[in-house]
Amino acid sequence: MVTKYLFVWLLLAIVAIANGILRQSTYGKIIPELAAHQISTITAILASGVVVWMANRYWAIESTSQAFIIGGCWLIMTVAFEFGFGHYIVGHTWEKLTADYNLLQGRVWSLFLVWMAIMPFVIHKLAQRFA
């Protein structure tokens, strides 16, 4: 089951990229960058939750420990992708990449990472409740 959810992460990566493209091509052009960042974080959380809810309908997460293993793997993969792709492919500086984690400046992307870590557990518990 964990292996299947590692592939679900690829769908989540596609959703996150599409979310960023949507932000840059629409509302990101007309509202301040910080507000666009915050909205984009919320929409990424919601969209990824829908994807995982649907995946869980086909491949039910079997236990709390399995949920946390999946979430931990997703967190590591997300950070590795974000920093690896952002720095080595896009060419962003480390300072620019870490700036999105500064909650004191309203940068809320770290909330998405927390969500990635706990989302399988939350979806697992919600699915049990509504089963």
VENMO-V753302 format. One record per residue. N is the residue number from 1. RES is the residue in three letters. NEAR is the number of other C-alpha atoms within 10 Angstrom. D_LAST is the distance of its C-alpha to the last C-alpha in whole Angstrom. Layout:
BEGIN
N RES NEAR D_LAST
N RES NEAR D_LAST
END
This chain:
BEGIN
1 MET 11 19
2 VAL 16 21
3 THR 8 24
4 LYS 11 21
5 TYR 21 20
6 LEU 16 24
7 PHE 11 24
8 VAL 17 22
9 TRP 22 24
10 LEU 14 27
11 LEU 15 24
12 LEU 21 24
13 ALA 17 28
14 ILE 13 28
15 VAL 17 26
16 ALA 19 28
17 ILE 13 32
18 ALA 13 31
19 ASN 17 30
20 GLY 18 33
21 ILE 13 35
22 LEU 13 34
23 ARG 18 35
24 GLN 16 38
25 SER 11 39
26 THR 11 38
27 TYR 15 37
28 GLY 19 39
29 LYS 11 42
30 ILE 10 42
31 ILE 11 41
32 PRO 10 42
33 GLU 14 41
34 LEU 15 39
35 ALA 14 37
36 ALA 19 36
37 HIS 21 35
38 GLN 15 33
39 ILE 16 31
40 SER 24 31
41 THR 22 29
42 ILE 16 26
43 THR 18 26
44 ALA 22 26
45 ILE 20 23
46 LEU 13 21
47 ALA 16 22
48 SER 23 21
49 GLY 19 17
50 VAL 13 17
51 VAL 15 18
52 VAL 22 16
53 TRP 20 12
54 MET 13 14
55 ALA 16 15
56 ASN 18 12
57 ARG 12 10
58 TYR 9 13
59 TRP 14 14
60 ALA 17 11
61 ILE 23 13
62 GLU 13 13
63 SER 13 15
64 THR 14 16
65 SER 11 19
66 GLN 16 18
67 ALA 24 17
68 PHE 17 20
69 ILE 17 22
70 ILE 25 21
71 GLY 25 22
72 GLY 17 25
73 CYS 17 26
74 TRP 25 25
75 LEU 20 27
76 ILE 14 30
77 MET 16 30
78 THR 20 30
79 VAL 12 33
80 ALA 12 35
81 PHE 13 34
82 GLU 13 35
83 PHE 17 38
84 GLY 14 39
85 PHE 13 39
86 GLY 16 40
87 HIS 15 43
88 TYR 10 44
89 ILE 9 43
90 VAL 10 43
91 GLY 12 46
92 HIS 14 45
93 THR 13 46
94 TRP 11 44
95 GLU 8 45
96 LYS 12 44
97 LEU 14 40
98 THR 13 40
99 ALA 14 41
100 ASP 16 37
101 TYR 17 36
102 ASN 12 39
103 LEU 12 37
104 LEU 7 40
105 GLN 10 41
106 GLY 13 38
107 ARG 18 36
108 VAL 21 33
109 TRP 22 32
110 SER 15 31
111 LEU 15 28
112 PHE 22 27
113 LEU 20 27
114 VAL 14 26
115 TRP 21 22
116 MET 25 23
117 ALA 22 23
118 ILE 20 20
119 MET 23 18
120 PRO 27 16
121 PHE 22 15
122 VAL 17 14
123 ILE 22 12
124 HIS 22 10
125 LYS 16 10
126 LEU 12 8
127 ALA 15 6
128 GLN 12 5
129 ARG 8 6
130 PHE 6 4
131 ALA 6 0
END
